[in-house]
């Protein structure tokens, strides 16, 4: 934790760092240490490979590929040439070929920093973090040689992005290593702020986001991040003010617009729905926007409209627990309890730790005369959430249906003690059932 706080203290700018794992090889015309192949040779560089690297420097990929292909036909274990060929394939988006060439370069020279780094970045871009991480970790332990410390820092930053998903403390340590050997970038503050945000350390995240905005008032990721942090603290008016001011500078920015719609919806402002509908029309294939629109439509009472979005998305992601949960909740509101029972069952099968899924299943089971499932679902829910009046009532009616009168009476009593007059119909039912259970023990 101390390392994490230290990272936050030493950062001073803001920008998304996802580019570390998302970008293709940079143009060879760039003279930075990260832009041109510099694999360390076992001996002198052949004229053919030198000519190919000259072509790479001017982005003449066809010439470079031709020279390297001819050379590798006669020298298939030349690590430098294999790396260069992989770099050329990578730059031309021939990703499978690039991956194969990088791996061959590593086999020829296991200590090739550039090959491990490039392979790791390539795998990360392809959403293969489990394969990418070992390559990037190896790069951080190798000598970057002519590539320089900036290239090793790039490996550390890419590691931070990968570790962010599983170990935020480790991700912070990765970022700190990058900052030890390279100047901080505008992306670093945003990453640190995001790590704090993910950890629930909203004050630290707010401080970092505000620093980024002070340096770049038009940084949409920093502004959206700050608004998100404010909203998490239920400071909705502040978040709304930030977003509206930002949209004056960056009109129609999709990220800011989506965040504004979220904040408006949290305040039950009707303006949220038309904003999201317009945004969805402009970005019909954006799943995040579609999910937001479905949630806002449901909150506005348009359960059928909301469910059309959920069912469309479920066609391509049938086991997505979040989509199934929204779908199930809509089915409950539309009184389609049998279908809801199926949807919530699928939620709990795909995500056994989803407390909302168990809550929904308990209710749907009670409405479809499956008291034994209600009891099981409530038992699972109780591992994650405390009891509330509605769950006490579900416990009671389920045990009542199962003719377990002692348990039923106990839970009816718990319900009456906790409901405090908020559920008059159910309270009347509970009192009547208690009288009968006492008469017929």
N, C-alpha and C positions, 0 to 999 in steps of 0.2 A: 504493500500500500504506500509506503514511503517513496518508493521509486515512482509510483504512479503520480503522486502529488508533485514530485520534483519535476517530472516531465511537464506537467501543467504550468508550473511556475516559470520554466525557462522558455516557453513558447511565446511568440508575439505576433504571428500573422495567421490568416485564415484562407483556406481553399481546399477543395476536395482532393484527397490523395488517392482516390481509386484509380487514377491514371497510371499509377505505378504498376498495377497488374493488368490494366485494360489496354494500354497502348501498344501498337505494333512497333517494330524497330524504327528508330528515328532516321530521317533521311541522312544519307551518308554525306551530303553536302554540309551538314552541320559539323562544326569542328570540335564539338564537345567530346570528352573522353568516352561518353556512352554511345556515340553515334557510328563509329566505324569499327570493323573487326580488328582486334589486335591480339589474336591468339598467339601465345608464346611459341616460337618454333623450336623444334629439337635441334635444328641446325640452321644453315642459311636458307633464306626464302628463294625458291626457284623463280626464274624469270616469268614462267607461266602464271604462278600464283601472284607474283608481284603485279603483273599486268591485270589480272582479275581484280586485285584490290584497288588498282587505279580506276578501273571501271566502276567498282562499287562506290568509290569516293565521288563520282559524278552521277550516281544513280543510273548507270548504264547497265541495267540488270541482264539484258540478253547477252551482251558481250561477256560479262562476268560469268554467267552461267555456262556459256559455251567453253570458255577457257578452263573453268574448274571441272566441267564434265570430262573434257579431254584429259586433263591432268589426273583426275581420280581414276580414270579407266586404267591407267598405268601405275598409279600410286594410291591404292585404295585405303591405306592406313595412315595417310598424311593427316594428322590431327588438325593442323592449321587450315588446310584446304577443305577438310570436311566441315569445320566450323564456318568458314567463309561461304561454302555452298549452302549450309543451313541458314545462314543470315540472309542470303539472296532469296531462298525459297520463302523464308519468313516474311520478308519485305513484300513479296508478291502474293501473300496470302495462300501459299501452297503449304498449309499447316502440317498435314500428315507427313509430307516429304521433309519439311523443316525439322519436325520432331525426330524423324529417323536419322537425319544427318547429324543433329546435335548429339544424339545418343551414340552414334558411331564415333563422333569426335571424342566423347568422354571415354569410350572404350579404348580408343587409341592413346588418349592422354587423360587419365583420371584426375589430374591436377589442373585441368584447364578451367580457370575461373570463368572465362567468358562463356564457355559451353554450358556449364552448370547454371550460370545466371540466365542465359538466354532460354535454355530449356525450361527453367522454373517459371520465367515470365510467360512463356508460350503456354504452358500447362495452366497457369493461373488464368490467362485470358480465355481459356477453353472451359473454365469452371471445373477444374480438376485439382482442388486444393490439396487433397491427400497425396497426389503425385508431385505437385509443384513444391510443396514444403521441403521435402528432403533435398531437392536440388538447390533451392535458395539457401537453405541452412548450410549446405556444403560450400556454397559460394562465399558465405560469410567467414568461413574458416580457411579460405585459400588466399594466396597472394594475388592481388589484382594486377600487379606489375604495371605495364604501360597504361592500363585502363584507369588506374588511379583510385584514390579513396572515394571519389564521387560515385563510381560504379558499385563499390561495395556498399555504400550508403543506400544505393538504390535497392540492393538485395535486402538490406535490413528493413527498408520501408515496405517492400512487397511482403516480407514476412509478417510485418505488423498488420497488414490488411488481412492476411490469411488467419493469423492468430486471433484477430478481433472476434471472429465468430465463435471461438471455443475457450479462449483464455485472455480476458482483457488485461490482466496484470502482465502476462507475457507479451502481449501486443505493446503495452506501454514500455516495457523493457527493450523491445525491438526498436521502437522509435527513438528511445534514448541513445541506443548504440549508433543509430544513423546520425543523430545530432552531435555525437562526439567527434565524428570524422568529416562532417560536411555542414555548411551553413544551413540554418533552418529555412524551410520553404513556406510559401503561403499555404501549402497543403497541410503542413504539420499541425498548425493550431486547430484546423478543422478536424483532423483525425483525433487529436487529444480531446477536443470538446465532445466529439462523438463518443469516445470511449467513456468519458465521464457521464454523458447522457445515458449510454447503455447501462452503466453501473448504477444509475439512479442518483448520482451525485450532481444534482441539478444546480446548486450554487456554483460549483467549480465549472460546470459546462457553460453556465450563463456568463461567467467571467471571461472564459476563453472565446465564446462567440462574440461578446461585445468588443473584445480586443480586435478580433478580425474585422468587425464592421467599422471600427474606428480607423483602421488602416485602409480598408476598401469598402466604402459605403454602398457600393453596388454589388457586393458579393452575395448573390442569391442563396447559395448554400448556407452561408453564415446567418443570414437573416431568417431563412426558413428554420434553421436549427435553433436559433434563439427563440423564435415564436413557438416552436415545439416544446422547448424547455419551459417557457412561461405557461403554456397550456397545461403541461404536466403538473404544474404547481397551481393550476386552476386560476391563473392570472390572465383570464381571457381578454379583458379589455386592453391590457398592455400588449398582449400578443396581437390582437386585432389592429391596434394602432401601428405597431411595427410593420405589419404586413401591408396595410393600406399605404403607408408612407413609401414602402419599398416598391409597391406596384405603380406608384407615381413615377418612379425612376425607371422601372422595368415592366412596362405594361404587358400583360398577357404572358408573363413568365409562368410556365405550367406548374413548376414546383411551388412557387409562392402562391399562385392561385389555388392550388389544391390545399395548401396549408391554411389559407384564409377560409376556404369552405369548411374545413375541419373545425376551426375555431368558431365559426358562425354556427355550425351545427351543434357544437357543445353548449352554446348559449341559446339554443332553440330559436335561432333567427331564421325566418323563412327565406332570406336571401341566399342561404347556403345551397338550396336545391337548384335554382336556375343557374348559379355559377357552375355547379358540378355538371349540369346537363350540357351547358355550352362547352365546358372543358372536355367532357366525354365525346361530344360530337367532333371536336377538333383532334382528339387522340383516342379513336375507338378501340385501338389494340393495346392500350396501356392498362395492364391488369390492376395496378394500384388505384388508378382513377375509377375503374369499373367497380372495384370493391367499395370504394368510398361512396359512389353514387348509389349502389345497392343498399348500403347502410343508411344513408340519408333518406332514401325513398321509404324504407321500412319505418324510420322514425317519423316520417310525415304521414304514415298510414297507408301508403300505396304498396301493400304487401305483394300484390300480383306483379306490379312493375319491378319491384325489388327482386322477386323470385325469378323472373325471367332472366335477369342478369346472372344470378347465382347458378341457375340450371345451365345456362349457356357456358359459363366458365367451368362448371363441373364436367362438362362433356370432354374437356381436354385434361382436367385434373380431378378425376373421380374420387381420389382419396385425400383431397385437401381438407384438413379438419376445420379450418376457418370458414371455407365456403360451405361445407356441410353444416356447420353450426348456424350460419346465417340462414341457410335453406330450411333447416329444421325449425328455427324460430318463426320464420314466415309461415310454415305449414301449421304450426300451433295456432298462430293468429288467424289463419284461414279455416281453423277447425278441422284440418285434415290430419287427425291424430294418428291414424295407422301409418300414413306416409312419414309423419314426423318420427314415429317410433323407429322406423327403418333408418332414417337419416341420422338420428342421435346414436343409434347402435353403431353405425359406421364411424361416427366421430370417436366413440370410446374405443373402438377396435383399432383405429389408426393412431389415436393419441390417448393412451390409458390415463395420462395425467391431466386430462382436460376436465377441470371441475365443472365448467359450464355444460360440457357434453353430458356428464352424469346427471346434472340438475335437469336438463332437458329430457333425458331418457326417463328419469324418475316420474316426471310429470306426464309424459306421453304414455308410459306404461300404466299409470293410474287411470288414464282416460280410455285405455284399450283393454282393461280388465286383465292386467298381468301383475298382480300384487307381489308375486315373488320377485319379479324383475325390479319393481319399485323398491323393495327392501334392499336388493343387491346394489342398485344404483345409488340409493341414499347412503349405504355403507361406504361405497367408494368415494362419494362426494365428501363425506365427513372426514376423509383423510386430508382434504385440502382446504375446506371451508367450514366455518362454524355453523351451527344450526340457526335457523330463523323461523318465524312463525309458520311460514308456508311449508317448510320441510317437516316441522313437527306434525302438521296436519296430514301431510302425505304419509309419514310413518304411521300415524294413528289409523287412517283409513285402510292402508295396506294390511296392517296387522288385524284390523277388524274383518276385512275380507277373508283373511286366512284363518279366522276364528281363534286367533291368539289373543284372548280377551284381556289378560293381565297387561300385556305389552300395549294393546290398543288403549286401554284406560289410562295407562301411564302417559302415553304421548298426547292423548286428548287433553289431559291435565296440563302438560307442558305447553301445549298450544294456547290454552286459555290463559295461562300465566303470562305468556309473552305477547299475546295479540293486542292487549290493551284497548279493546273496542274498535280496532281498525278493520276487522273482518266480521261484521255483524252476522251475515248469513252463515258462515262457517262456524262462528261461535255458538249460534243457536243449534246447529247440527251437532256440534261437539257435546253440548250440554244434554241434548236428547239422547245421544248414544251413551253417555256416561250413566244416565238414569237407567237405561235398559240393561247395560252391562252389570250394574249393581243389583238389579232385580233378578237377572239371569246370569249369575257368575259361572 
